[in-house]
Amino acid sequence: MSEAKRINGMSSEGGAMKFVSNAGSDRVLDLIRPWLKPNHRMDMVSPSFSLYAFSEVLTELPHLSNARLVVPPTSTAPTKGTEQEQLGLLGTAADRASRNKLQAPWLARKLAAWLESKADVRHASGPIPQGTLVLRDSQGSAQQAALGSFSFSSEGLGASRYTQPSTIHISP
């Protein structure tokens, strides 16, 4: 494989980047779930991080060997809201049904335990305009990547029926 075809451990052989509508059976969630395997790794930069997105992959994420996450910077400005509000931890209006299940404290404990055991979380130095997700195999080679107008939220993963139109590129 030539160097031009291999970038950062990802081969362009076997398929080109494709657009994902993030609706129906063409969702980010469906494309990343098969790569959330034991001893695999996840790298993600996201403008938000929702408990309800975490709940969508709750059974798969603990199998990963580790995760590296970059989330928006914390703000000390009094009008910016709490860090939980800035991250979108409790989701959006599209997550009302999930919030009505009253599982937020339980999900928060599960998320905290997962973050403590598997994740390295960093804050970006500035706003994050779009999401990036790279799933790696046990040797660290990139197997699936997503880039575009999505986040780690139920809407961003395509798990909400209220998903807004977005441009997302997936690379096999």
Secondary structure, 3 states (H helix, E strand, C coil): CCCCCEECCEECCCCCCEEECCECCECHHHHHHHHCCCCCEEEEECCCECHHHHHHCCCCHHHCCEEEEEECCCCCCHHHCCHHHHHCCCCCHHHHHHHCCCCHHHHHHHHHHHHHHHEEEEECCCCCCCEEEEEECCCCCEEEEEEECCCECHHHHCCCCCCCCCCEEEEC
